[in-house]
Amino acid sequence: MALCALFVQHHGLGWADARSPGAARTGSITPPASAARPGRVELRRGETLIGALQRAGASVDEAHSVVAALSPNLDVRKVRAGQVVDLAFKTSNPGAALQLQGLSLKTGPVSTVSAWRVANGAFASRSVCEATRQETAVAQGALKDSLYLAAQRAGADGRLVAEAVKLFSHRIDFSRDLRPDDHFKLVFDRKVAEGGRTVETGGLVYAELEARGKVTRLYKFSHDGKTQFFDEFGKNIKGFLLKTPVDAARVTSSFGMRFHPVLGYTRMHQGVDFGASTGTPVYAAGDGVVQEMKWAGGYGRWLKISHTGGWSTGYGHLSAYARGLRVGEPIRQGQVVAYVGMTGLATGPHLHYEIMNHDRKLDPRKVKPQEASILGGRELAAFNAEKSHITQLISAALHRAATPVRTAQLAPNMTGGSSDGGGL
């Protein structure tokens, strides 16, 4: 990203400072008025900025001169294929060749570099950054279609929703617990430009989800040098294996006796099948170590992760493993370890998920592994103070909301939204 400096360079006759309009020999440094023909060019693979400018109609001398003028504000070696450059051309007489007057290109979410021709025919350039401010936002709504869509309408992005899904998967079975008109709240930090455009979204600070009449509240808090999430009682949620290790999945086959759709007879199904599209990421249900990566007959491409206390989880019918995954590698809970497929004996893409304790296979929807750690003493007091702070942020957003749903809800130094949505 270019530095957001206010200095200007003239290429061809020397230097002038933007704050010195008199700048003797270099002439005025105002951008060109009323260019006759706007243009735009997108860099192709393997193409240089100079080459793209020439392809758009600039002469060889113009292209080299304007790129040289840009050099204090832009490392042209880092301009990549797909970069769009806006151009302005002008002609002094009808029928005469067009002359490049200026250009601009974005170098970051809020930064732009521009160059323009000055009175003496040289080029000047500068980099400008749009002012930004940090805000805490609240996205909330009712679940009518999907958590993903509802949260996006309320102002959260897909990455935030994925983070929330992983967190709630410790406590909620998305395939059966959510109902229409259940509600959610997501509180997160974001960077906003002057015009109100979200430039950068930070991580979740708080997540709330109602399911079957029960509200789950999760708070971000620093503990033992790590940023983790705790429930409203100060219990670390990471002590539980994920109930649903894949996003937006539906249960297609439960644990127990069933008629096998491929083999054609009834037998014990020792896991839960989650229907999802091929390529859907599969998450590690808990911290552990990769124990097996192999072809396992009817299970197809198989992955087994061992956890503490004799627990292990298995993932079958995978289309692929995560890049770089190896047997013996430590794994973090929520880490992408594989992708949904239909290898082995499968009639459609789905994840076969198993939970084992000392190799005894158990129903993943009924298992309750070891309890998580609970905060106490000074840490619990600090955690309760953070809870109060989050409650105040949400209350401020609700009380200051003066517009209908679908518009932003404002709190002091805080922007958010409200929406109707649905369960995964």
Stockholm file with secondary structure:
# STOCKHOLM 1.0

chainA/1-424         MALCALFVQHHGLGWADARSPGAARTGSITPPASAARPGRVELRRGETLIGALQRAGASVDEAHSVVAALSPNLDVRKVRAGQVVDLAFKTSNPGAALQLQGLSLKTGPVSTVSAWRVANGAFASRSVCEATRQETAVAQGALKDSLYLAAQRAGADGRLVAEAVKLFSHRIDFSRDLRPDDHFKLVFDRKVAEGGRTVETGGLVYAELEARGKVTRLYKFSHDGKTQFFDEFGKNIKGFLLKTPVDAARVTSSFGMRFHPVLGYTRMHQGVDFGASTGTPVYAAGDGVVQEMKWAGGYGRWLKISHTGGWSTGYGHLSAYARGLRVGEPIRQGQVVAYVGMTGLATGPHLHYEIMNHDRKLDPRKVKPQEASILGGRELAAFNAEKSHITQLISAALHRAATPVRTAQLAPNMTGGSSDGGGL
#=GR chainA/1-424 SS CCCCCCCCEEESSCBCCTTCTTCGGGCCCCCCSSCSEEEEEECCTTCCHHHHHHHHTCCHHHHHHHHHHHTTTCCGGGCCTTCEEEEEEECSSTTSCCEEEEEEEECSSSEEEEEEECTTSCEEEEEEECCEEEEEEEEEEEESSCHHHHHHHTTCCHHHHHHHHHHHTTTCCTTTSCCTTEEEEEEEEEEEETTSCEEEEEEEEEEEEEETTEEEEEEEEEETTEEEEEETTSBBGGGSCCSCCBTTCEEEECSEEEECTTTCSEEEECSEEEECCTTCEEECSSSEEEEEEEECGGGCEEEEEECGGGEEEEEEEEEEECTTCCTTCEECTTCEEEEEBCCSSCSSSEEEEEEEETTEEECTTTCCCSCCCBCCHHHHHHHHHHHHHHHHHHHHHHHTCCSCTTSEEEETTEEEEEEECCCC
#=GC SS_cons         CCCCCCCCEEESSCBCCTTCTTCGGGCCCCCCSSCSEEEEEECCTTCCHHHHHHHHTCCHHHHHHHHHHHTTTCCGGGCCTTCEEEEEEECSSTTSCCEEEEEEEECSSSEEEEEEECTTSCEEEEEEECCEEEEEEEEEEEESSCHHHHHHHTTCCHHHHHHHHHHHTTTCCTTTSCCTTEEEEEEEEEEEETTSCEEEEEEEEEEEEEETTEEEEEEEEEETTEEEEEETTSBBGGGSCCSCCBTTCEEEECSEEEECTTTCSEEEECSEEEECCTTCEEECSSSEEEEEEEECGGGCEEEEEECGGGEEEEEEEEEEECTTCCTTCEECTTCEEEEEBCCSSCSSSEEEEEEEETTEEECTTTCCCSCCCBCCHHHHHHHHHHHHHHHHHHHHHHHTCCSCTTSEEEETTEEEEEEECCCC
//
